[in-house]
Amino acid sequence: MQLKYILLFGGFLGLGAFFIGASPANPSELSKHKTLDILFYNVENLFDTIDDPDKIDEEFLPNSAKNWTSERYHTKLDSLAKVIQATLEINQGIIGLVEIENRRVLEDLVNHPVLQFRRLQIIHHESPDERGIDVALLLPSQFRCDSNYVVQIEFPDDKKVKTRDILMARIYLNKKPFWISVNHFPSRRGGQEASEPKRVYVASQLRKELNKLQEADTAVSFIIMGDFNDEPMDSSLSKVLGAGPEKGDSDLVNMMWNFQERGYGSYKYKGDWNMLDQIIVSRKLTRMGKTFVSPNSARIYVADYLLEREGKYQGNPWRTYAGNKYLGGFSDHLPVLVSLRY
C-alpha cells in the first residue's frame, strides 16, 4: 500500500469531505453541457422492520439480536439521504444502489425530506437472493426509461445457490439510447480464490447480455455500475467482461482502473483498501462529443462523518453494525461517481 494512501485515508479525519480522484472541470466544457452525475453506493443492509416470510430477513427485525427498530431504520434513511445529497450537490443524478431489501425501503428513501425535491423514479425488481437483498436504480423524473428488466443468474454447477439479478434499464440522453446496468456480484465468502468462479460466471452473463443489446442496436452505449466484489484488474472484469483502462483498446473502460493502480479503494478488508465499487462505460463515451464522460471525473466520496473516528478501526468506513453490535454508521462501503456531460 502506498504511503500517500495511508496518509490520505489514515490522517484526514477532521478535514471535512472531499472527493478522491476528482479534478476540476474545464469552464468552457461546463458552459456547453449540462452535468449528470452517475452515483453508485452499496448501502449495506437497508432493511425495513417488517418480517417477509419469503426472505431470510430475521436478523433485521425488532425482536432480533440486532434489535433493528423503526428508530434505527429511520436513522439509516437519514444517513443515506445525507450522503446522496452531499455527493450529488446541485447536479442531477442517476443513482445505483445495492443491498436494499425491497421497493418499500426505496420509496421511503426517495420520499425523505432531503431527497424528495429530486423527484426520483424507482426501477427495481425483486431478486431471488436468499437474504432478500436487491439492486435498484433511481432516475430523475425527466429522464425517460422505456425498457427495464433483469438478467437472472443460475449457476450451472450449483442451481441451489441464489444471487442478485443484473438490472438493465434503457434511458435516453440527447435522443440517444443508453443501457444502464446495476450489479452486485457474488461475495468473496469462502475466500477470494474459491469464490472467483461465481463472479466470473456472472461477468460472462453480463457480457453476453451486452453483446445481444449491441447486436440489436450498434449505436447504443453502456453505463455499468456495481459492487463487483472484484477489483478492476481481476479476471472477471478485465478479461471476461472486457473492461480495461482508458489508455487501451477494449470496448469498455473501467473508470476506476487507475484507482486500483494507485492503491485507492471503496471498501476496507483486514487493513487493505479494495476497489470493489466501480463504474464502467462504453469507450465511445470517453470521447468528447454531445454526450460524454467528463475527463478525470471518476471519484470516491470521502467524508470524516463516513469513517470510524477512533479505536482499532479508525479510518474504516463507519458501518451500521459490527456483528450484532449497533454502531449507528452509514455503510461499510464508500460511494463512487462519474460525471456525464450532455
Sequence and secondary structure as in RCSB ss.txt:
>XXXX:A:sequence
MQLKYILLFGGFLGLGAFFIGASPANPSELSKHKTLDILFYNVENLFDTIDDPDKIDEEFLPNSAKNWTSERYHT
KLDSLAKVIQATLEINQGIIGLVEIENRRVLEDLVNHPVLQFRRLQIIHHESPDERGIDVALLLPSQFRCDSNYV
VQIEFPDDKKVKTRDILMARIYLNKKPFWISVNHFPSRRGGQEASEPKRVYVASQLRKELNKLQEADTAVSFIIM
GDFNDEPMDSSLSKVLGAGPEKGDSDLVNMMWNFQERGYGSYKYKGDWNMLDQIIVSRKLTRMGKTFVSPNSARI
YVADYLLEREGKYQGNPWRTYAGNKYLGGFSDHLPVLVSLRY
>XXXX:A:secstr
  HHHHHHHHS TTS EEEES     HHHHHH  EEEEEEEEEEEE  SS  TTS  GGGSTTSTT   HHHHHH
HHHHHHHHHHHHHTTSEEEEEEEEE  HHHHHHHHTSTTTGGG EEEEE     TT  EEEEEEETTS EEEEEE
E    TT TT     EEEEEEEETTEEEEEEEEE    TT HHHHHHHHHHHHHHHHHHHHHHHHH TT EEEEE
EE SS TTSHIIIIII EE SSS  SEEETTHHHHHTT  SEEETTEEE  EEEEEEGGGGS SSSEE TT  EE
EEEGGGB  SSTTTTSB  SEETTEE   S SB  EEEEEE 
